[in-house]
Amino acid sequence: MIQTGATAATSNCDWHKTSYANLIRYVPSRSYYARLRVKGKLIRKRLKTDMLAVGKFRLADFEIPERQRAESGEAAAINLV
């Protein structure tokens, strides 16, 4: 079976955009993630929810301190696990 470019691209896509800026969903785990760019650096963080309404609030709770930290010149905390 040969797939065209359009169907091959959509069938392998695990990340879906939401109607909210900086909020994406990983389909296999059904989890929401924050994805934002601060001072040219891409920051992604799992929001530990599978509900859109909760993801919106957790995104705001994550985004505001990250942008404030960038403005004040502090380095972003990186968790290495």
N, C-alpha and C positions, 0 to 999 in steps of 0.2 A: 504494500500500500504506500503510495507516494502522497505526501502532504504538500500543499502549496505553502508559500511563505507566510501568508496571513493566518492559516489555521495552525501551523506549527508554532508560531509565536504566541498565539493565545492559549494553546493547550499546555505550554510549558511555563506559563506565567504564574508564579506563586505569590507575588505581591500585588495587592489591589489598592488603588487610590480610594480615598473616601471623599465625601463632599466638603471636608474640612481641611484647611491648609495644615501641612506638617503632620498629618495623621494618616498612617497607612496600616494595612491589615495583611498579615501573613496567613495565607489561606490554609495550609496544612494543619497549623496549630490553632487557627482561628483567633490568634492574639493580635492586639493592636500595638503599634510601635510609634514613637515620636521620631520624626526625621526632620531635622532642621539644620540650617547652615548658619554658623556664627563666626564672623570674621574669616570667612573663606573655608572653614573647617566643617565637615559634615559630622553631625552628632546624631547617633541613633540610640534609642533606649526602649526596652520592652516596658510597656505600661502595665503588665500583669493583669489584663482583663480581656474578656471576649465580648464585652458589651460596649456599643458605640457611645452611649451617654456617659458611661464611666470613663471611657477613653478620652472624651473631650475635656472633662474636668482634670484628669491626670496630666493631660498634655499641657494645659495652662499652668498647673502646679510645677511642671518640669521646665517649661519654656521661659517663664519670667526670671527665675534665679539664674539660668544659664546666660541669658542676655545681660542681666545686671552684672554677673561675674565677668563677662567679656568687656563691658564698659569700664569696670573698675580696674581692669588690667590683671586680675588674678587668673592663674592657670586653672583650667577645668580639671576637676578631679576625675581620674581614670581608675576604674576598678579592674585589676588584673586577677582573674580567677583561673 
